[in-house]
């Protein structure tokens, strides 16, 4: 999966959807460290601001949790919510 620059959906929403699919598909497991912002930026060819907005959206929806000084991790399954 990759970000589609021609898709009218905002880049950060596309990136959040890609990360959710990786979580749902088991590529990223519960409590696993999520790749760094710079890694996601390079992998998907997007701006750092887009990565940060995607991660904030995922935090709000309960898909990931950030621990100061440790990183961002996949949240336990019971926390996951889909946007209405």
C-alpha positions in Angstrom: 0.0 0.0 0.0 1.2 3.5 -0.8 0.0 7.1 -0.6 -1.7 8.3 -3.8 -0.8 11.9 -4.4 -3.8 12.2 -6.9 -6.4 10.9 -4.4 -8.4 13.8 -3.0 -8.3 12.2 0.4 -5.7 14.1 2.6 -2.3 12.5 2.7 -2.4 12.1 6.5 -5.7 10.2 6.3 -4.3 7.9 3.6 -1.2 7.2 5.7 -3.3 6.6 8.8 -5.4 4.1 6.8 -2.3 2.3 5.6 -1.0 2.0 9.1 -4.4 0.7 10.4 -4.3 -1.9 7.6 -0.9 -3.0 8.7 -2.1 -3.3 12.3 -5.3 -5.2 11.2 -3.3 -7.5 8.9 -0.8 -8.4 11.7 2.2 -6.7 10.0 2.3 -4.5 13.1 1.3 -6.4 16.3 -0.2 -5.2 19.5 2.4 -3.5 21.8 4.9 -3.4 18.9 6.9 -0.2 18.3 5.6 1.7 15.3 8.3 2.8 12.8 9.7 6.3 13.5 8.4 9.4 11.9 11.5 9.7 9.7 11.2 6.1 8.6 7.5 6.5 7.7 8.3 9.7 5.9 10.9 8.1 3.7 8.9 4.9 3.2 5.9 6.7 1.9 7.5 9.8 0.4 5.4 12.3 2.5 6.2 15.3 4.6 6.9 15.0 8.3 3.8 17.1 9.1 1.7 14.5 7.3 3.2 11.7 9.4 2.6 13.7 12.6 -1.0 14.3 11.7 -1.6 10.7 10.8 -0.1 9.6 14.1 -2.2 12.1 16.0 -5.3 10.7 14.3 -4.3 7.1 15.1 -3.8 8.2 18.8 -7.2 9.8 18.9 -8.8 6.6 17.5 -7.0 4.4 20.0 -4.8 2.6 17.5 -1.5 3.7 18.9 -0.1 5.1 22.1 2.9 7.3 22.6 5.1 6.9 25.7 7.4 9.9 26.3 11.0 8.9 25.8 10.2 5.4 24.5 8.2 5.8 21.2 4.9 5.1 19.7 3.4 1.6 20.1 0.4 -0.3 18.7 -2.3 -0.1 21.3 -4.1 -3.2 22.6 -6.9 -4.3 20.4 -9.7 -3.4 22.8 -8.7 0.3 22.4 -9.1 0.4 18.6 -11.9 2.5 17.2 -13.0 3.3 13.7 -13.9 6.9 12.9 -17.6 7.5 12.4 
